Amino acid sequence: MFIRDAEHLWSSDEIEWERISKGGTGYGIFRLKVPEGWLVYSSCPVHGRPGGFITVVTGNASLVFIADENHKWDCTLIEP
């Protein structure tokens, strides 16, 4: 994903994902403040039983950009 940063405002020293939903370790919804908006990362476990013998835990994930030039998105923790 490309984040436009013509003024070089974003520093890798400032990367701090904020959890905005409850979830297990490593799972949930998180946001990251970036120039002109937010990156939002969502992940969730998927449980399956291939052949009906064993439970396999894998994950699905999504990453999206939310435009919010002035970072006005006031977020309350989302309950699952």
Stockholm file with secondary structure:
# STOCKHOLM 1.0

chainA/1-80         MFIRDAEHLWSSDEIEWERISKGGTGYGIFRLKVPEGWLVYSSCPVHGRPGGFITVVTGNASLVFIADENHKWDCTLIEP
#=GR chainA/1-80 SS CCCCCTTCCCCGGGCCCEECBCCSTTCEEEEEEETTEEEEEEEEEEEECGGGTCCEEEEEEEEEEEECTTCCCCCCCBCC
#=GC SS_cons        CCCCCTTCCCCGGGCCCEECBCCSTTCEEEEEEETTEEEEEEEEEEEECGGGTCCEEEEEEEEEEEECTTCCCCCCCBCC
//
